[in-house]
Amino acid sequence: MLARDIMTRQVITVRPTTTVKQLAKIFNKNQISGAPVVDKRGNILGIVSEADAVFKQGKQVKAIMSQPAIWVAEETPVEKMASLMATHKIKRLLVMRGRKLDGIISRADIVRAIALGHHIALHTPIYDL
């Protein structure tokens, strides 16, 4: 199973000037826990999560976002993605096609694939993700 098979394609992004309050509203409204941070041209600047909003101080996303965002290509196997998440202690990966954001993978996407019966040979225990 590859990234393209389980990724969320309609990615909600935020700008670096988005306020933390606006960010919280976006997360709540869309029931998400993280989002890529992009500039006016759609270039990836970083990624921001609920943990960033809760534990870091700043009024705008640019002050609390994590850089660089960890990303994978569409052809990346799920096992490799799980390993990256465990190694970097992150909960989501961006999926890129060249320099273009094509999707996002969260731990929930991997768990959903397992629940649907897809065989995924994880070398990292799922609870470590």
N, C-alpha and C positions, 0 to 999 in steps of 0.2 A: 504494500500500500504506500502511495506517495503523497506528498504535500497537496498536490492538485486534487487528489481524491477526497480529502477531508477538510480543506481550508474553507473559511468563510470568505466569500468573494466581495460582498458589499461591505467594505471596511469604512467605519466611521473614523474620520481623522479630525484633529484639532490643530489650531495654529499656535505659534509660540506666545502670541499676545492674548490668548484666551485666559480669562481669569480663573483662579482656582474654584471660585463659586460657580462660574459657568460650566467648568469641567465637571464638577459634582452633579450638576443638573443634567448634563449630557450623559454621564455614566448612569444615573438613576433612570432617566427617560428611556434609554436604549438597552437597559439591563446588561451593561458591559462593565468590565473591570479594568480596561486599559485601552489606549488608542495611540496610533502613530502620530507624531508631531510633524507637520509638513509646512513648507514655506508657500508663497503665492504661486509658485510654479509646480507645486506638488512634490518637490524634492524632500526626501526623508531627512529630518533633523535629529530625531530621537524618538523616544517612546515614553509615555506617561501612564502611570497606573494608580489604582486606589491607594496603594501603599505610599506612593510618592505624595499624593494629596494629603494623606493623614500624617505622615512622619517627617516630611520635609517642610521647610518654611519658605514662603514666597507668595507673592500676590498673583503672579502669572505663571503659565505652564513653562515658559523658558527658564524659570528659576528652579523648577522642581523636576524637570524631565531627566530621564536617563539617556546617556549618550555613550557610545553609539548604540543604535538599535541592532540587535542580533537578527540576522535574516538567513533564509534558505531559498534555494531555487525550487521551482515547481516539481522537479524530478527527485527531490530529496526523500529518501525512505523514512517512514515513521520512526523506525528504530534510531536513526541518526538524529531526528528532531528531539526524541525523548532524551537521548544522551546529551544533546546541547542544552536542553532545559535543565537537566540535573547538574551538569557541569557549571553552568552560569547562574544557577539558582534563579531562574526566571520562569514565568508562567505563560509567556506567549512569544511567538516568533513571527516576524514579517515574512511573507512569501513574495519574492521579487521575480520579475521577468525582465532581465536586463537591468535597467535603472528605474523601471516602473513598478510601483506597488501593485501586486496582483491579488493579494489576499492576506489573511492572518490565520495563524494556527494557535489555539489555546490548549491547555491541558485537557479541558472539557471536550475538545474535538477528538483528541486521542482516546479518551475514555469512552466517548460515544462510539467510535469505530470498534473498540473492543466489545462494547455492549451489543453492537449489531452483529457480532459473531465473526468479525474479520480477524484472521490470524495475524497477530503482531508479536514477533519474537523479541520482546524487550529484554535487554541484558541488565537494565536498571529496574529495580522494583518500582511498580507504579506509584507507590506511596512516597517515593523520593522525588517525584516530579514537582 
